Amino acid sequence: MFCCLAIENKKKKKNINDHTVDDDDDDDDMQSLILKQNEKNDQALNAATEACRIAPNEYSAWYALALCLDDSNLVLQAIERCLALEPRFAMGHTMLAMYQKSYDAAERELKIALELEPREPVAHFRYACLLTEKNFLDKAEYHFRFALDSRPQYTQAKSAYALLLIKCQRFNDAEILLKNMGTRGRKVNDSKIMIDNSASCHNAYALLLKQQNKYDAAEYHYRQAIRLRPKRYPEALNNLGLLLIEKKSYDQAEDFFRQAIECSIHENYPDPHNNLGFLFFIYKNDIVNAQIYFKNAIKIDPQYAPARNNYATTLTDINQAQMQLEIALDIDPNYADAHNSLALILHLVRSDLTRAEHHYLRALSLNPNHSEAHNNYALFLLGAVGEGGRQEADSIPKATVELHFKLALQANPNNANAAHNFAYFILASSCTPAPAAAATNDEYTFQEDQAMKLLLTALKINPNHAPAHETYALLEQRRGHIDIAAKHYLASIDANPNRVSSHCRYAQLLIRKNDFDTAKFHLEKALELRPDNAPRTLFLLAHIYENREAYNYSLELINSALVQLLSRTNNNIKNSKDDNITTQKDVSQTSERNDALSFTSSEKVSSSTAALNSITPQSSILALRNHIASDKSFALLPLDWHSTDMSFVYEWPTHDFLVAIRKQKVYLEALVHAGD
């Protein structure tokens, strides 16, 4: 299927466009300041260590030491020693909360701190950050405001509050907050903003610029944040990596994610591990490394839902994947990505349409701008129309499907999957064999042009998008541009050598060019990839062997194809009967269908055996073709190996389809028997 999983990050702070900035600080001066700050840090650490040696029972000495340390284990030891000496030290509990492994434990420490010191701004700030992580945004805003009321120039609280406002899409409020960052500011030409020249403020301002699509300016501010806090700001390093992914600088992104991992080795910070796994999986097609980093993120923070969601997308074991997604939803029931991912499994693997639809709609209710959920739900609606028998074809207007594809592209214009799927839907739903009326021809041409634009968009976004190359080839083949079509079929196969449909459709084109040897190679490759569900491949191979006058083997291939078609259709009919939504009308129709099937089969056996005497296999195939041509019910079968018509993609098996297959199967058996 044409589905893709979108990724949601716990601290998703990314990209931008052109934005001119006046850099008032000389680079040499900044490096000098950084060196001086590092020297001061070393001096502070030495002084705190000496204070603890001289006064080991002084709780403030241990607190000062904790502030100077980098290693989280050593920090934890120092702060626990501090609280053992003075259990009512509010700042000690506030700091201890930062090193807890669960939200509940951290919240417990922060509540103790606020009970001891109700107006302590740092405790309010830390509690606001915790509430933001838990998505309790209204409560978080209350505590941010309280922290800033107590300490108006609290830079960290202001920048974190700005991030919350950006997350809530309150961009104007965030900009106003950043404009009032104090007197230690720097002026930015484009927006006349004065921002505090601190790492956290540059980081927050970069995220605001990202929302304004000012990528280059945001990159500048992320780099400023990193320069102001070298090797000590994993969040900014991680965010810059995310930005560079959007700018398609994948190697640079990998480098910054690795730097973020290196400088957070003693912290519980899973984001760069998760994002590096995402980079390997989506952009470098390296599933092994992707799984390593997703598992690292889960090990660091077992409650980190995004890593579980992403890890699930890499698993071939569907049961394990579903388990990871269900754990992610237990952690965060409002995590839209996990709802979308679970819906895919329920839809495409479990065929549990009711639960799948519930999770698709839940994802869209949580995030109405979830591009992948709109795309996947549109595909779900197409499949739900007939494959599972749950809904009548007319009950879901094409306009509804079209709307979800449009919303997917509106939410993310760079969603190559949605662009391709929308194009394919337009072609398949408008496909008619040689329209008679001129008006219809004009409309048909317009729809083809619309689809062509979408396909070009998909290929511009992702030049290696195999489905888009294949559909583009189909369209060009329909227009008679055979060489262009061949080029795109090969591009699809190069992008994904295991794409069965591209091998088959390229083989169809080669058969039309009488290149039977190359066509046979691609069909045998397709059969190797999918041996048990390949009626189309078998029909095409049968044609090649018929052309080589190997009639007996050609008949065997046709027989195998019909067996597979019959098995597939019986399963679909069974699924339809198993559906909970069954009316009395459905029951009576089922009875009529069974009667029709039994009558048709017996009629064809008697007529076929009476009409045929001992004839050659070549005559059998010719008779089979004539029989198909004279029976309109066979028109439902995609048996014409020269056809490039895609309309049958949405012609789900019906009663007539099942009858047609059984009639042809019985007729073929009669032909084979007569040829013995």
Sequence and secondary structure as in RCSB ss.txt:
>XXXX:A:sequence
MFCCLAIENKKKKKNINDHTVDDDDDDDDMQSLILKQNEKNDQALNAATEACRIAPNEYSAWYALALCLDDSNLV
LQAIERCLALEPRFAMGHTMLAMYQKSYDAAERELKIALELEPREPVAHFRYACLLTEKNFLDKAEYHFRFALDS
RPQYTQAKSAYALLLIKCQRFNDAEILLKNMGTRGRKVNDSKIMIDNSASCHNAYALLLKQQNKYDAAEYHYRQA
IRLRPKRYPEALNNLGLLLIEKKSYDQAEDFFRQAIECSIHENYPDPHNNLGFLFFIYKNDIVNAQIYFKNAIKI
DPQYAPARNNYATTLTDINQAQMQLEIALDIDPNYADAHNSLALILHLVRSDLTRAEHHYLRALSLNPNHSEAHN
NYALFLLGAVGEGGRQEADSIPKATVELHFKLALQANPNNANAAHNFAYFILASSCTPAPAAAATNDEYTFQEDQ
AMKLLLTALKINPNHAPAHETYALLEQRRGHIDIAAKHYLASIDANPNRVSSHCRYAQLLIRKNDFDTAKFHLEK
ALELRPDNAPRTLFLLAHIYENREAYNYSLELINSALVQLLSRTNNNIKNSKDDNITTQKDVSQTSERNDALSFT
SSEKVSSSTAALNSITPQSSILALRNHIASDKSFALLPLDWHSTDMSFVYEWPTHDFLVAIRKQKVYLEALVHAG
D
>XXXX:A:secstr
         TT     B       S HHHHHHHHHHHHHHHHHHHHHHHHHHHH TT HHHHHHHHHH   HHHH
HHHHHHHHHH TT HHHHHHHHTT SSHHHHHHHHHHHHHH TT HHHHHHHHHHHHHTT HHHHHHHHHHHHHH
 TT HHHHHHHHHHHHHTT HHHHHHHHHTS SSEEEETTTTEEEESSHHHHHHHHHHHHHTT HHHHHHHHHHH
HHHSTTS HHHHHHHHHHHHHTT HHHHHHHHHHHHHHTTTS   HHHHHHHHIIIIIS  HHHHHHHHHHHHHH
 TT HHHHHHHHHH S HHHHHHHHHHHHHH TT HHHHHHHHHIIIIIS  HHHHHHHHHHHHHH TT HHHHH
HHHHHHHHHTTTSS S GGGS HHHHHHHHHHHHHH TT HHHHHHHHHHHHHHH  SS SSHHHHHHHHHHHHH
HHHHHHHHHHH TT HHHHHHHHHHHHHTT HHHHHHHHHHHHHH TT HHHHHHHHHHHHHTT HHHHHHHHHH
HHHH SSS HHHHHHHHHHHHHTT HHHHHHHHHHHHHHHHHHHHHHHHHHHH S   HHHHHHHHHHHHHHHHH
HHHHHHHHHHH  S  HHHHHHHHHHHHHH GGGGGS   TT    GGGG    HHHHHHHHHHHHHHHHHHHHH
 
